[in-house]
Amino acid sequence: MSNAAVFEEFQLALFGLVRRLLPSDGTRFFIYVPWMHLKQETGSSRHIDFMAKEYARKFWELDPMHPGRFERQDTRVVSNSMIMTDAEWRETVIFKEFYRPNRYFHNCDMFFRQNQRIVAVLSLVRSRANRPFTSREVEILDHVQPFIEYSLGKIYISNRVHNRASLSAEYRLTAREMDVVEIALTGVGNKVLSKHLGISLPTLRTHLQRIFTKVGVRSNAELMARLMRVMK
């Protein structure tokens, strides 16, 4: 079975499970820092898919629930109601410019980790302001998270881990260089890449130059083309 087929089978089962546990008006599942040759994300509707593209283009840096803010925590499930009041949430840029124009109010995210790093996220949204994700619902999601995380690791993420280990060994890339490669393969620009990694542009360029030398390429485009051929 191909990677895409495995991903689709897993996310369909995941969406079905979540629907049986609690109601939501939209669901999105995505791999965090994915390999480009894997299908990165899927939503429960075209509108959710459109929102995901809009989020990636403009709003991820503004999101108080972005997974990057929870990397060094053991939080498994978080909702907007857990981190601030509704009044405070209404004043955030992401609510005013992203959720409200798309007619959603509440958001709840479940994080999945491998080797203590967040590698995937399940995101749920609700449109009614008077229907926040309750503490009981968050508790239910928290209870099923370990099983979903285990299944994700065995069924899907293992491919990503294998790819990372193979490339690292073949080109003698360090762990940090592999972090750069993983995000570079999503096609983002250097400015976004440096912000995502929390490093300056000069530091990023140093990492990239070392990677180019090891892989035998001269640009991001050549790097992507070379590694995509290797990954097939």
Secondary structure, DSSP 8 states (H G I E B T S, - for coil): --HHHHHHHHHHHHHHHHHHHS--SEEEEEESS--TTS--EEESSHHHHHHHHHIIIIIGGG-TT-GGGGTTS---EEEHHHHS-HHHHHTSHHIIIIITTTT--EEEEEEEEETTEEEEEEEEEE--TT----HHHHHHHHHHHHHHHHHHIIIIIHHHHHHHHHHHHHHT--HHHHHHHHHHTTT--HHHHHHHHT--HHHHHHHHHHHHHHHT-SSHHHHHHHHHHHH-
